[in-house]
Amino acid sequence: MSMIINDKRQKYYGEIKSRFYLRRSTASGPRKIYFVAFIEGKQYRYSTGVRVYPKQWNSKKELAVVSNTLSKQDNQNNMIANERLARFRRYFAEFIEYLCENDVTDIVATLKQFIYQDAAKANFDPYETILDALYHYHNYVKPSIKDSTKRQSESLLSEFARFVDTLPEKDKTMEIFSQSGLNMYKEYLINKMNKSKAGATKRNFGVGQLNRCGAIIALLINKVLVPKEEVSNPVVWIKVEDPRREDQVGHIPLLDDEVTAIENCIGLTPVEEEYRDVFLLHLECGQRVSDLAKLLTGNYKVKQGKKYKYIVVSTMKENIKAIIPLTPRMTMLMERIKSQKLVDPVEFEEKTRGKGNNTYNEAIRRIAKKAELDREIVKIDSTQKEVRKPLYKTVSSHDARCTFITNMIRKGVSPERLCRMTGHANDEMIKRVYAQLTVDDEINRIESDLYSDVEDDEV
């Protein structure tokens, strides 16, 4: 875009262009108008903060229609929109002029400063700004994020919108995206959590939700809204600690007799029988459900060790290799699942890529109920209230992973080895969450370490 000859710089900014377009929506009401800048082959989207009905939008002129065929209110709304668009066009022209007169290292950050120079004015909308930042992050900073994660992130921003609504107009500025603004948001979230504990809200709002709501805002401020030269002093979200123990909130390892009850359960439909085999395979290999899907589709390699065969899977979440011992039971279950052909392996895998896998979990719970898995499970919810439910109402696909890891630790497999078997990047999660060992388990491990070479009658 520029060339230096004899200490003079030639600058070409003709390829930096802009346009306005309407946000796609299935709703029948007015749609948001977005300003899009095209820079070095990439698109950067910014909200204008105004809307227009699709039928009142002139896409060629990129203006809202003003006509004597429209109502007085529609014309007034469209004139307000056009005034805002004219201001964006002026800011963009000023931005191009600034580029021609100055050496700019970060063009995108500079554009952002020009586009949002109204930030201190009453028309500035912090929610629209953070929503744009999320769009930018998902499309340009980390485009590999799964669709399900994108939807979850956008839902977290709805809490920020409610926070913004509580603020006086004078506080709705870019200052809200500073450390002091983030601290204000944290106070709001803690206050909401405390109200939830007291039963003053319709829905539970616990510490986990609180931390997710705050962390996403901090991420977007640091990765998108703050110019690169200022990232050396990022905003910090200090996590609010959850007072609950892991065994009060985490997944539950199944007992041996419960696994046997599932395997021997009768009265299942043909589809439930196949899902039962999928769950038994899950218990046997301990993979994430997204990587279990690869065993069903054949998306793995088999390696021969000195004595046994191993399945090698490239894990979806961590992008590392999981090495799974190919036991005779695994081979039998995989062959049986393949022969039944009632659960579509491709569809099963697609559901793990972002569309949710409720069908699998619902089938597991139906099977567990028919197998009479009614052990009482006691949990502490996010509002510190005790919740008691039978196992068949709480069991899920992730409990298979928890069961596998717990059983392997009982057998003496080290957390380090389990990382390689289950596709964990490190053993922190295995030590903290999955290994729910009883006192009897710990005694057996100690005896194994201390008396492995001692005969029973010598002890």
N, C-alpha and C positions, 0 to 999 in steps of 0.2 A: 504493500500500500504506500510505500515511500521509498525514495532513493536519495543517497547523499553523493553530490558531485562538488568537489572543491569546497568542502565545508558548508555547502548550501543544500538544503533538503527539499527534494521534490515530493509533494504529497498528493495522493490520489484517493479521494473519498467518494467517488462516484458510485462505488459498489455498496456504500452504506445507505440503505433505503428504509422506508417505513410505510406502514399501512394500518388501517383500522379494520377490525372484523368483529362479528358478534360471536359470543360464546355459544357453542352448541348445547342445546337443551331440549328435552322432551316436553318441558312445561309450556303452557300456552301463553304465559305472561310476557312482560318485557324482558329482554336479555341484556346482559352486560356487554358493553363495548370495550374491546381491548386494543391497546396500541402495541404493534409488533415492530421491532427494529431488526433488520437483517444485517449482520456484521460478520464478515469473514466466513460466510457460508453457514452461519448459525442464526437461529431465531431467538429473540429475547422479548418476552411478553410482559406487559405492564397494564394494570387495570386503570381505566380512566375515571372510574367511580360513577359513571352515568349509564343509563339503560335506554333501550328503545324497543318498540314492538317490531318483530321481524318484517312485517308488511309495511312498516313506515321507515325502513332503512334502504337508502339508495347505495347499493354496493359499488356502483361505478364511480360515483362522486364521493363515496365514503362520508356521507352526511345523513342526518335524520331529516326526513321529509317535513317541510312546513307548507301547508296548503289550506285553501279555503274549504276543501272537502273534509278536513279533519275538525274535530271538536276544539274548542278554545283551550281546554286543558291539555290535549295532546300536542297542540302547537306550542304551548308554553313549555311543556316538558322537553320537546324536541329542540326548541331554541336554546334551552339551558344546556342540553347535550352538545349542540353544535358550538356553543361558546367554549365549553370545556375542550372539545376537539381542536378548536382553533388555537387554544392556549398550548395544547400538546404540540401542534405543528410549529408554533412559534418557538417553543423550547427546543424542539429538534433542530430547527434552523440555527438557533443560537449555539447548540451543541456542535454542529458541523463547522460553524464559523470559529468556534473555540479550538477545534482540532486543527484548523488551518493555521492558526496563529500561535499554537503552543505545542511543545513536545509532550505527548501523552503516553504513558507506559501502560495504563489500564483503561482501555477505551470503554469497556462495559461499565466499570465502576463510575467513570466520568459521566456516561450517559444517565446512569441512575441518579446522580446528583442533580442533573439538569431536569430530568423528568419529575423528580419528587421535590422540586424547589418550593412547591406549595405546601410542603409538609407541616409547616407551622401555622397554616391557615385552617379555618373551620371546616373546609371541604375535605381535608385529609382523612382518609379512612384506614386506620391501622389494621383492621381485619382484612380488607382487600389487599393491603400491602403484604401481609404475612401469607395470604392465600397465593398471591403471585410468586412469593419467594418459594413456597412449597412446589408450585408448578415448575419453576426454574430448577429447583434442586432435583426433582424427579426426572426431568427431561434432559438436563445438561450436566449436572454435577454427578448424579448417580443413576443413570438410565436403566441399570440392570435390576433395580428393585422390583420385586414381584407386585402384581396388581393388587393382591390382597393387602400387602403392606401399605401401598399407596392409599387405598381406601381407609385403612385404619388411621393413617396419619392425618388425612383430611377430616375424619370424624373427631380427632383430638382437638383440631383448631376451633370446633364449635364452642368449646368452653372458653377459648380466648375471645370469641365474638361476644359471649355473654359478659365477660370481664370488661371489654371495651364499652359496652352499653352502660356500665355502672359509672364510668368516668365522666367528669365535667368536660365540656368542649375544650377548655384551655389545656387539658392534659392529653388531648388526642393529637400528639405530635410524634415526630421520629424519636423523641426522647424516650418514648415508651419502649424502644428497642435497645435501651442502655441497661447497665447493670441495675441501676435504681428502678427502672421500669420493670425489669424481670423480678426484682425483689417485691415490688408491689403486687405483681401477678401471683407470686408465691404466697403472699399473705392472703390474697383472695381465695386461692385454692385450699389453703389450710383451714380457713374459716368455713368453706363449704364442706370439707371433710368433717370438721367438728359438728356442723349442723346435721350431717348425715348420721354420725354416731348417736346423736340425740334423737334421731327419728324425725327430724324436721324437713327431710327431703323425700321426694317420691322414689328416687332411685338411690341405691347404695353408691357412695363415692368414697373409695378407700385410698390408702397410701400408694398403692400401685398405680391407680389411675391418675392420682395427683402427680406422681413423678413422671409419668409418660406425657402428661399435658405440658409440664414445665420443660422437660428435656427437649421436646420437638421444637419449642420456640427458641431455646438457646442454640440448638443446632442450626436453625434457619438464619438466625442473626449472624452467627459466626461464619457460616458457609456461603451466605448469599447477600445479606443486607449490609454487612460491614465491609468497607473497601479493604482490599488486600493489605494495604500499608498499615492498617489499624488492627489487623488480626493478631498481632503480637500481644495485644492486651484484650483478649476475648472476654465475653460475658461468661459467667460460670453458674451452672445450676448445681447447687449442693443438694444431693439426694436426701429426702426425708426418710429416715430409717423405719423399717417395718418392725414393730415389736414382736411379731409372731415368729415362732420357730418354724423351721422348714417342714417338719412333720405335721404341722397344723395347717399348712396351706398347699403343700406339694402333692405329687401323685403317690399312689399307694401300690406297693408291690403285692401281687397276688400270692396267696398261700398255695402250697402244692396240691392240697385237696380241692381247692377252687379251680385250679387249672385242670385237674382230673375231671371235675364235675362238668366243665365246659366241653372237654373232649368227649365225654360219654353222654352228653345231653341228648335227649330224644324229643320228638315232636317239633323239630325244626323244619322250615320250608326248604326247598332245594337251594334257593339263594342264600338263606341263612346258614345252611350247611357249608356253602363255599366260603362265606364270610368267616365262619368259625375256623375253617382251615387257614384262611389268611391271617386271622388273629393268632392261631397256634404257631404259624410260621413267624409272625412278629415276635412272639414270646421266645422263639428259638434263636432269632438272630439279633434282636435288640436294636434295630436301626430306627432312624426317624422315619415317619410315614412316607415322606417324599423319597427316601432311598429304598424303603420297602417296595415302593412301586416299581423300581428298576429291576427288582428280582422277578416281578410278575411279567415285565415286558422283555426280559432277557438282556437288559442294558447293563451288562457286567462282564467281567473276565474271570476265568477259572485258572488258578495257578497251582501247580503241584509242588508241595513241600517234600521234605525227606520222608515223611510217613503218610501225611494226609493232604487232601485237597482244600483249597481256600478260594472263596469268592472275593474278588476285588471290585469295589464300587467307588466311583467318584462322587463324593457326597455333594448334594446340592447347596446346603447352607454354608459349609466351611470350605468347599472346593478342595478337600483333601481326600486321600484314599482310605476307605474303611476296609479292613481285612477280616473276613468272616470265615471261621472254620466251617467247612461244608460237611455237616454231620449227616449220618444216614437218615435221621428223622427229617432234616431239612430237605434232603433229596426226595424223600417220600411225599412230603407235603407239597413241594413245588410241582411234582409230577401229577399229584391228585388235583391240584388247583387248575393246572393246565388242561387236564382232561375234562373237567366239568364245564368250562366255557360259559358260565352264567354271569360272572363278574368280568366285565370288559377291562383287560389290563391297561389299554391305552386311555380309556375314560377315567379309570382309577388314577393313573399318573397325572392326567390333565387337571383333575380336581386338586391334587397336591401342589400344583403350580400357581395357585392363586384363587381358585373358585371355591375353596373350602372343601372339607371332606366329611360333612355331617352324615352322609349316607352310611359310611363305614362305622362311625361312632354310634349312630342310632341302632345299627344292626348288632353291634357288640352288646349294647344295653338290653336289647330284646333277648339275645341269647343268654346273657347273664341272668335275666329274670326267669327264663324257662329253666335254667340250671339251678335256680333257687340260691343265688349268691346274695344272701341277705345279711351278711356281717355288717354291723353298725359302724359306719365311718363318721368320726367326729372331727369337724373342721372349725376353724375360727375365721369368720368372714372378714372383709375389709373394714367393717365397722366394729370389730372386736366382739362380735356376737357368736355364740356357739351354735353350730348347725349340725344336726344329726340326720343322716340319710343312710338307707341300705346301700350296699356296694353296687347293686345292679342299677342304681340311679346315678352313680358317680363315675363308674368305670369308663375308661376311654382308651383310645389307641396308644396314648403316651404311657399308660400304665404298663403296657407290654415292655417298653424300653426300660422303665424303672424296675420291673420284675427281673428282667434279664441281667441288668447291671448288679442288682442286689444279690442275685444268686451266684454270679461270677465272683463277687467279692467274698461271699461265704465259702466258695471253693478255693479261695486263696489267690485268685488272679489279681495282680497289682493294678492300681488305678492307671499307671502308665501304659500297661498292656491293654487295658480296657479302652483307653483313648484310641488306640489303633484299631480295635475291634469295632467300636461304635461311631467313629468319625468325629470325636471331640478334638478341638484344637489344643486343649490342655485339660488337666485332671481336676481343676477347681470345682467344676459343676458336679463331677462324679463324687468327690469327697463331701461336698456341701449338701447336695440335694438328693442324689439317687441312692446312696448307700445307707438305707434305713435299717441298720443292724440292731438286733435286740441284745440284751445282756448275755443270753445264752449263746448268740452268735459270736460275741466278743470272747467269751470263755473258750469256745471251741477253737477260735483262731489262736488264742494264747497257748492252749494246750498243744496245738499243732506245732507252734514255733518252739515250745520248750521241751516237749516230750516225744517228738517225732521218732527218735531213735531208741525210745525206752519201751520195754515190754510192759503190758498191762499189769502183770503181777509184781512189777518192780515199783509201781507208784504207790 
